[in-house]
């Protein structure tokens, strides 16, 4: 898409018709102009850079209620929500049971980004929040949930085990083999909170978990870090015969590389 500093009537929605063999080129790109006219533009190669979205797997409530780790705006939202949780928990009218739920921070996704974020969150609590809210630190709980049977499954077994042990040592709980079924606004029922203001009750979230049996966990912050998905534009605008670059990557060696190595050494054919 083109940023419209000055509107051009020839700019519009891009779509493609691809799949022809090389000797059948030029492939045509049709541009639907704002005034309704169509014209064709020949090209040799098409580069698609429309960004990506956080993957939610269609789990109810995640898109609406979870916090993501994608850009600066997401970081600001997480920071503001974290401060809000501590401020609400510090109110003299907040019962202890609700303090524990407000200060329970859930991170869904045991891959590198989720694990790194859990460590950064623990550092903020230990180095900053301890000074501001010393009486609340005992209620803070940081938990990483993952559907796999271990965190960092793409790494060597020794490294993954070390990371899990280090998380536990630093006070981060790791719960594997936990499938998330939903995320909704509002806490589960808390004893003694019947007279609490509705705004406080609605300030948190409820994770629906499955680990053998269904259960619900209240949390003040739910950060979703389960990877990215392609922009829906790709599915809507491109021909089914178009092959995405990700499926055309061939490794130039036989090693089992990290994602960074795949990015640097993959070749599109």
C-alpha angles and dihedrals in degrees: 000000000000122000107239105226087148114014115243115200089214092061117097148122114333121221132164143212109208141155101085119131119257092258089055093059149148092087110209128233115200119208119198104214121211091247092056100255122132129210136167129238122195121222139170100209132019120211116194116200106160097135131238141264132227111267113242100169089224092284109163115258098005098106092047101041112022126092117231136207106226113102145003093275090058090052091052092049091051092048093050092047092049091053091046091054092054093044092051092045090052093060112112090227094058111102120227093248090057093044088059092052094045090052095045105104116195124201116190113204129052098209125110097282095049093046093047091049092051089055093048091048091051090051091053091050094047099042104032113016093047089065095045100039108020092160094058102049093089089064097051116111126176116194131182115205124195133171092218123083092248140019123254093022092175092064131077114284092245093052093046091051092048091051092051092049091047091051091053091046090053092050100261115133116222118203115181129183089039116136117204112224100177149337122219136174119258132043126274113258111296122200112241095018097100093109094044117119113264092235090062093047091051095047094086139054140234122226115205107212136187122202104148089316136031120265140163127226125191118221137172094216131024115191116193116210109160101127136268136292129206121270110270086233088077093059095041101044106033129078115253088239092063113105116216117228092239090067092048099057116123120189116233093215139031100247123113098240134194119256089262091056091048090054094049099041104031115112125205114221 
